[in-house]
Amino acid sequence: MNDMEVNGPLAGYRVLEMGSLIAGPFCGQLLGDFGAEVIKIEDPAGGDPMREWGRKSPDGLSLTWPIIGRNKKSVTCNLREPRGQELVTRLVAQADVLVENFRPGTMERWNLGYEQLSRVNPRLVLVRVTGYGQDGPYAGRAGFGSIGEAMGGIRYTTGEPDRPPSRTGISLGDSLAGTFAALGAVMALLNRERTGRGQIVDSAIYEAVLALTESLIPEWELTGFRRERTGSILPGVAPSNVYQCADGAQVLIAANRDTVFTRLCAVMQRPELAEDPRYSTHRARGERLTELDTLIADWAATQDSAALLDRLHDAGVPAGLTYTAADMVTDAHFKARDAIVRLLHPQLGEFPMQNVAPRLSDTPGRIHSLGPELGEHNAAIYRNMLGLEQSDLAELAGAGVI
């Protein structure tokens, strides 16, 4: 037994992960990061599309799968076949959590709905991740993360005001839904300790995005104000923007609090700005945001970024580079906190990826394996958990069940 299985806060819990792509599997990744045994159930015809999607190495290997599949075991099972459904039902009897991200009704058509599974295992926590949730008029629609981001409000408010809505360069909606799903799973497990019964966790992508929208709803309903795209700034909050330095580096400075703005003015050698009634208060600076941003941008354009950041940090002004991956892998703070870890990939060698978050002092999470090969753990899981013989496995494989 490895250290993670001994020390992880979810050690001893078994998770079955069904579904594919990011939203459901990211939930499984988070649970596996903290010690749960995650058994990923994949279609024998090809497995999770994330094994193939996204950017690849020069020799054609996925650079995404080792991350989204980390800390997991892979078994194959054709869920459309009755014998495949029987295998899953038998696994459920020995599991704590099942994570799925199929369209609502799919599990029920496969005789794997909560009503059926809870009869087999009343303690089961069924985590369901979808675009729109398990009920409501849109529940049956296909829902990718991008659609949930649009419906949840983040797309409309992202981008430059004179351009169509933009997106972040990552699958934000999917990952948020997976994060809330993992949180829900842990809360349901805690409740099970008191009641002895499992329950359903319903994580909708659009609601996970909506949860981040602060006061967007009451601003509209109570005052008629609609948030619009504002590019790199927030209206009324200044200075808080990205400024280009003389060497071309993009430095973000966030000095919108009165005391912090005073410190910034000292670094700029313009202490009088902090006393100027046009800039001396948060409201005044917000009303003159463009004017103030231009003033700071002109000054930053004359500065070397490294020397400027040293002075800002020494003065207690929140500031930093807008990091790229190249900055991350060489940064001293990333290194000191092991924010990026490296595991040995059988074909690619040393493989870097983001470490586990958050950090727990006594029972930290850990990454012990990269994404497995398709069906790599068929023999171990089906033989050890279900008692199948090698001849059974060969027959099921020949029939296309596993």
C-alpha positions as CSV (number, residue, x, y, z in Angstrom):
1,M,0.0,0.0,0.0
2,N,1.5,3.4,-1.0
3,D,1.7,6.5,1.2
4,M,-1.2,8.2,-0.4
5,E,-3.5,5.2,0.4
6,V,-2.4,5.4,4.0
7,N,-2.5,9.2,4.5
8,G,-5.0,10.6,2.1
9,P,-8.1,12.0,3.8
10,L,-10.3,9.9,1.5
11,A,-8.3,6.7,1.9
12,G,-10.6,3.8,2.2
13,Y,-13.4,5.2,0.0
14,R,-14.0,3.6,-3.4
15,V,-15.2,5.8,-6.3
16,L,-16.6,4.4,-9.6
17,E,-16.1,7.0,-12.3
18,M,-18.4,6.7,-15.4
19,G,-18.8,9.3,-18.1
20,S,-16.0,11.1,-20.0
21,L,-14.4,14.3,-21.1
22,I,-13.8,16.8,-18.2
23,A,-16.7,17.6,-15.9
24,G,-17.3,14.2,-14.4
25,P,-13.6,13.0,-14.7
26,F,-12.4,16.2,-13.0
27,C,-14.5,15.3,-10.0
28,G,-12.9,11.9,-10.0
29,Q,-9.5,13.4,-10.3
30,L,-10.0,15.6,-7.3
31,L,-11.3,12.7,-5.2
32,G,-8.4,10.5,-6.3
33,D,-5.9,13.3,-5.5
34,F,-7.0,13.0,-1.8
35,G,-6.7,9.2,-1.5
36,A,-9.9,7.7,-2.8
37,E,-9.6,4.6,-4.9
38,V,-11.0,5.7,-8.2
39,I,-12.0,3.0,-10.7
40,K,-12.7,4.5,-14.1
41,I,-15.2,2.5,-16.1
42,E,-14.6,3.1,-19.9
43,D,-16.2,1.9,-23.1
44,P,-14.0,-0.9,-24.5
45,A,-14.4,0.5,-28.0
46,G,-12.0,3.4,-27.3
47,G,-12.4,4.7,-23.8
48,D,-12.6,8.3,-22.7
49,P,-12.2,10.7,-25.7
50,M,-9.7,12.7,-23.5
51,R,-7.2,9.9,-24.3
52,E,-7.2,11.4,-27.8
53,W,-8.4,15.0,-27.6
54,G,-6.2,18.1,-27.1
55,R,-2.6,18.8,-27.9
56,K,-0.3,15.8,-28.3
57,S,3.4,15.2,-27.9
58,P,5.5,15.0,-31.1
59,D,5.0,11.2,-31.1
60,G,1.2,11.5,-30.9
61,L,0.6,10.9,-27.2
62,S,-2.0,12.8,-25.3
63,L,-0.8,15.6,-22.9
64,T,-4.2,15.8,-21.3
65,W,-5.0,12.2,-20.4
66,P,-2.1,11.7,-17.9
67,I,-3.5,14.6,-15.9
68,I,-7.3,14.0,-16.0
69,G,-6.7,10.3,-15.6
70,R,-4.2,10.6,-12.8
71,N,-4.6,8.5,-9.6
72,K,-7.2,6.3,-11.3
73,K,-7.5,2.7,-12.3
74,S,-9.1,1.8,-15.7
75,V,-11.5,-1.1,-16.4
76,T,-13.5,-1.5,-19.6
77,C,-17.2,-2.3,-19.6
78,N,-19.9,-1.9,-22.2
79,L,-22.7,-0.3,-20.3
80,R,-25.2,-0.9,-23.2
81,E,-24.9,-4.6,-22.7
82,P,-26.9,-6.3,-19.9
83,R,-23.9,-8.2,-18.8
84,G,-21.9,-5.0,-18.6
85,Q,-24.7,-3.5,-16.5
86,E,-24.6,-6.5,-14.2
87,L,-20.8,-6.0,-13.7
88,V,-21.3,-2.4,-12.8
89,T,-24.1,-3.3,-10.4
90,R,-21.8,-5.8,-8.6
91,L,-19.1,-3.1,-8.4
92,V,-21.6,-0.7,-7.0
93,A,-22.3,-3.1,-4.1
94,Q,-18.7,-2.5,-3.0
95,A,-18.4,1.2,-3.8
96,D,-19.0,4.5,-1.8
97,V,-19.4,6.9,-4.7
98,L,-20.4,6.7,-8.4
99,V,-19.7,9.7,-10.6
100,E,-21.4,10.0,-14.0
101,N,-21.9,12.7,-16.5
102,F,-24.3,11.2,-19.0
103,R,-27.4,13.0,-20.2
104,P,-30.3,12.6,-17.7
105,G,-32.2,9.4,-18.2
106,T,-29.3,7.5,-19.7
107,M,-28.4,5.6,-16.5
108,E,-32.0,4.7,-16.0
109,R,-32.2,3.3,-19.5
110,W,-29.3,1.1,-18.6
111,N,-31.0,-0.1,-15.4
112,L,-28.4,1.8,-13.5
113,G,-30.5,4.6,-12.0
114,Y,-30.3,5.6,-8.4
115,E,-33.5,3.7,-7.6
116,Q,-31.9,0.4,-8.8
117,L,-28.4,1.1,-7.5
118,S,-29.6,2.2,-4.0
119,R,-31.4,-1.1,-3.6
120,V,-28.1,-2.8,-4.1
121,N,-26.2,-0.3,-1.9
122,P,-28.2,2.1,0.2
123,R,-25.0,3.8,1.3
124,L,-24.1,4.8,-2.3
125,V,-23.5,8.5,-3.1
126,L,-24.5,9.0,-6.8
127,V,-22.8,12.1,-8.2
128,R,-24.5,13.4,-11.4
129,V,-22.8,16.1,-13.5
130,T,-24.7,17.5,-16.4
131,G,-25.1,20.8,-18.3
132,Y,-28.5,21.7,-16.9
133,G,-29.2,19.4,-13.9
134,Q,-31.4,16.4,-13.5
135,D,-34.7,18.2,-13.8
136,G,-36.3,21.3,-15.4
137,P,-37.3,22.0,-19.0
138,Y,-33.7,21.9,-20.3
139,A,-32.6,18.8,-18.5
140,G,-32.7,16.6,-21.5
141,R,-30.6,18.9,-23.7
142,A,-27.0,18.1,-24.6
143,G,-24.8,20.4,-22.5
144,F,-21.1,21.1,-23.0
145,G,-19.1,23.3,-20.6
146,S,-19.1,26.2,-23.1
147,I,-23.0,26.2,-23.1
148,G,-23.1,26.2,-19.3
149,E,-20.6,29.1,-19.3
150,A,-22.9,31.1,-21.6
151,M,-26.0,30.2,-19.6
152,G,-24.4,30.8,-16.2
153,G,-23.4,34.4,-17.2
154,I,-19.6,34.3,-17.5
155,R,-19.4,34.4,-21.3
156,Y,-21.5,37.5,-21.6
157,T,-19.3,39.4,-19.1
158,T,-16.0,38.2,-20.5
159,G,-14.1,40.0,-23.2
160,E,-13.7,43.5,-24.7
161,P,-16.8,45.7,-24.7
162,D,-16.7,46.3,-28.5
163,R,-16.3,42.6,-29.4
164,P,-18.5,39.5,-29.0
165,P,-18.3,37.5,-25.8
166,S,-15.0,35.7,-25.3
167,R,-13.9,32.7,-23.3
168,T,-11.0,31.7,-21.1
169,G,-8.4,29.5,-22.6
170,I,-9.4,26.5,-20.4
171,S,-12.6,24.5,-19.9
172,L,-13.7,26.6,-16.9
173,G,-17.4,25.5,-16.8
174,D,-16.6,21.8,-16.8
175,S,-13.9,22.1,-14.2
176,L,-16.2,24.2,-11.9
177,A,-19.0,21.6,-12.2
178,G,-16.5,18.9,-11.4
179,T,-15.2,20.9,-8.4
180,F,-18.7,21.4,-7.0
181,A,-19.5,17.7,-7.7
182,A,-16.5,16.7,-5.6
183,L,-17.5,19.0,-2.8
184,G,-21.0,17.6,-2.9
185,A,-19.6,14.0,-2.8
186,V,-17.6,14.7,0.3
187,M,-20.5,16.5,2.0
188,A,-22.8,13.5,1.2
189,L,-20.2,11.1,2.6
190,L,-20.1,13.2,5.8
191,N,-23.9,13.1,6.0
192,R,-23.8,9.3,5.5
193,E,-21.7,9.0,8.6
194,R,-24.7,10.3,10.6
195,T,-27.6,8.7,8.7
196,G,-26.1,5.6,7.1
197,R,-27.6,6.4,3.8
198,G,-26.3,7.8,0.5
199,Q,-28.0,10.4,-1.7
200,I,-27.8,12.0,-5.1
201,V,-25.5,15.0,-5.8
202,D,-26.8,17.0,-8.7
203,S,-24.1,19.3,-10.2
204,A,-25.1,21.4,-13.2
205,I,-22.5,23.2,-15.2
206,Y,-24.6,26.4,-15.6
207,E,-25.2,26.5,-11.8
208,A,-21.6,26.0,-11.0
209,V,-20.8,29.0,-13.2
210,L,-23.7,31.0,-11.8
211,A,-22.4,30.4,-8.3
212,L,-19.4,32.7,-9.2
213,T,-21.3,35.7,-10.5
214,E,-21.3,37.6,-7.2
215,S,-24.1,40.3,-7.2
216,L,-24.9,40.0,-10.9
217,I,-28.5,39.0,-10.3
218,P,-29.6,41.5,-7.7
219,E,-27.8,44.3,-9.6
220,W,-30.2,43.6,-12.4
221,E,-33.4,42.8,-10.6
222,L,-33.1,45.5,-7.9
223,T,-31.4,48.3,-9.8
224,G,-31.8,47.6,-13.5
225,F,-28.0,47.5,-13.9
226,R,-26.7,44.9,-16.4
227,R,-23.0,44.0,-16.2
228,E,-21.3,44.3,-19.5
229,R,-17.9,43.2,-20.9
230,T,-15.2,45.5,-19.6
231,G,-12.0,43.9,-20.8
232,S,-9.2,43.9,-18.4
233,I,-10.8,46.2,-15.8
234,L,-13.7,46.2,-13.4
235,P,-15.8,49.4,-13.6
236,G,-15.3,51.6,-10.5
237,V,-12.2,49.7,-9.4
238,A,-8.9,51.5,-10.1
239,P,-6.1,51.1,-10.5
240,S,-6.3,47.4,-11.2
241,N,-5.1,46.5,-14.6
242,V,-2.3,45.1,-16.7
243,Y,0.4,47.6,-17.7
244,Q,3.2,47.0,-20.3
245,C,6.7,47.8,-19.2
246,A,9.7,49.0,-21.3
247,D,10.9,45.4,-21.8
248,G,7.5,44.3,-23.1
249,A,6.5,42.3,-20.0
250,Q,2.9,42.6,-18.8
251,V,2.7,43.6,-15.1
252,L,-0.6,43.5,-13.2
253,I,-0.9,46.1,-10.5
254,A,-3.8,46.1,-8.1
255,A,-3.7,49.2,-6.0
256,N,-7.4,50.2,-5.6
257,R,-7.5,50.4,-1.8
258,D,-6.6,53.9,-0.5
259,T,-3.6,52.8,1.6
260,V,-2.2,50.7,-1.2
261,F,-2.7,53.5,-3.8
262,T,-0.6,55.7,-1.5
263,R,2.2,53.2,-1.6
264,L,2.0,53.0,-5.4
265,C,2.2,56.8,-5.6
266,A,5.4,56.6,-3.5
267,V,6.9,54.0,-5.8
268,M,6.0,56.2,-8.8
269,Q,7.6,59.2,-7.0
270,R,4.3,61.0,-7.3
271,P,3.2,61.1,-3.7
272,E,1.0,64.2,-4.5
273,L,-1.4,61.9,-6.4
274,A,-2.5,60.2,-3.2
275,E,-3.7,63.6,-1.9
276,D,-5.2,64.8,-5.1
277,P,-9.0,64.8,-4.6
278,R,-9.4,63.4,-8.1
279,Y,-7.6,60.2,-6.9
280,S,-7.6,60.2,-3.2
281,T,-10.6,58.0,-2.6
282,H,-11.8,54.7,-4.0
283,R,-14.9,56.3,-5.6
284,A,-12.9,59.1,-7.1
285,R,-10.4,56.8,-8.7
286,G,-13.2,54.6,-10.0
287,E,-14.8,57.7,-11.6
288,R,-11.5,58.6,-13.3
289,L,-10.5,55.0,-14.2
290,T,-9.4,55.7,-17.8
291,E,-7.5,58.8,-16.9
292,L,-5.7,57.1,-14.0
293,D,-4.9,54.0,-16.0
294,T,-3.4,56.2,-18.8
295,L,-1.2,57.9,-16.2
296,I,0.1,54.6,-14.7
297,A,0.5,53.0,-18.1
298,D,2.7,55.9,-19.3
299,W,4.8,55.5,-16.2
300,A,5.1,51.7,-16.4
301,A,6.1,52.0,-20.1
302,T,9.4,53.6,-18.9
303,Q,10.2,50.9,-16.3
304,D,12.1,47.6,-16.4
305,S,9.6,44.9,-15.2
306,A,11.9,43.1,-12.8
307,A,13.1,46.2,-11.1
308,L,9.6,47.6,-11.0
309,L,8.2,44.4,-9.4
310,D,10.9,44.4,-6.8
311,R,10.0,48.0,-5.8
312,L,6.3,47.3,-5.8
313,H,6.7,44.2,-3.6
314,D,9.0,46.0,-1.2
315,A,6.4,48.7,-0.9
316,G,3.5,46.3,-0.2
317,V,1.7,46.9,-3.5
318,P,0.0,43.8,-4.9
319,A,1.6,43.2,-8.3
320,G,2.9,40.4,-10.5
321,L,3.6,39.2,-14.0
322,T,0.8,37.7,-16.1
323,Y,2.3,34.2,-16.1
324,T,2.7,31.9,-19.0
325,A,3.6,28.2,-18.6
326,A,7.2,29.2,-19.3
327,D,7.1,31.6,-16.3
328,M,5.5,28.9,-14.0
329,V,8.1,26.2,-14.6
330,T,11.0,28.5,-13.7
331,D,9.4,30.5,-10.9
332,A,11.1,30.2,-7.5
333,H,7.8,30.3,-5.6
334,F,6.3,27.5,-7.7
335,K,9.4,25.5,-7.0
336,A,9.5,26.1,-3.3
337,R,5.9,25.0,-2.9
338,D,6.1,22.1,-5.4
339,A,3.2,23.7,-7.3
340,I,4.3,21.7,-10.3
341,V,5.3,18.0,-9.9
342,R,6.9,15.6,-12.3
343,L,6.1,11.9,-12.6
344,L,7.7,9.4,-14.9
345,H,5.7,8.7,-18.0
346,P,6.5,5.3,-19.7
347,Q,6.9,6.9,-23.2
348,L,7.4,10.6,-22.5
349,G,9.8,10.4,-19.6
350,E,9.5,13.1,-16.9
351,F,6.0,14.5,-17.2
352,P,5.2,17.9,-15.4
353,M,1.7,18.8,-14.1
354,Q,0.0,20.9,-11.5
355,N,0.1,19.5,-8.0
356,V,-2.8,18.8,-5.7
357,A,-4.8,21.7,-4.2
358,P,-5.7,22.6,-1.6
359,R,-3.0,21.6,0.9
360,L,-3.8,19.8,4.0
361,S,-1.3,19.9,6.9
362,D,-1.8,16.4,8.3
363,T,-3.4,14.4,5.4
364,P,-2.2,16.0,2.2
365,G,-3.2,14.7,-1.2
366,R,-0.7,13.3,-3.6
367,I,-0.3,12.2,-7.2
368,H,0.9,8.6,-7.3
369,S,0.2,7.6,-10.9
370,L,-0.5,9.1,-14.4
371,G,-3.6,8.3,-16.4
372,P,-3.7,4.5,-17.0
373,E,-3.9,2.5,-20.2
374,L,-7.4,1.5,-21.3
375,G,-8.5,-1.5,-19.3
376,E,-5.2,-1.7,-17.5
377,H,-6.8,-2.9,-14.3
378,N,-9.4,-5.2,-15.7
379,A,-7.9,-8.4,-14.3
380,A,-7.1,-6.8,-10.9
381,I,-10.5,-5.3,-10.4
382,Y,-12.8,-8.0,-11.9
383,R,-10.8,-10.8,-10.3
384,N,-10.2,-9.3,-6.9
385,M,-13.5,-7.5,-6.4
386,L,-15.9,-9.8,-8.3
387,G,-14.1,-13.1,-8.1
388,L,-14.1,-13.6,-11.9
389,E,-11.7,-16.2,-13.4
390,Q,-9.3,-15.5,-16.3
391,S,-11.6,-17.6,-18.4
392,D,-14.5,-15.4,-17.5
393,L,-12.6,-12.3,-18.5
394,A,-11.6,-13.9,-21.8
395,E,-15.2,-14.8,-22.6
396,L,-16.5,-11.3,-21.7
397,A,-13.8,-9.7,-23.8
398,G,-14.6,-11.9,-26.7
399,A,-18.3,-10.9,-26.4
400,G,-17.4,-7.2,-26.4
401,V,-18.6,-6.7,-22.8
402,I,-15.2,-5.6,-21.5
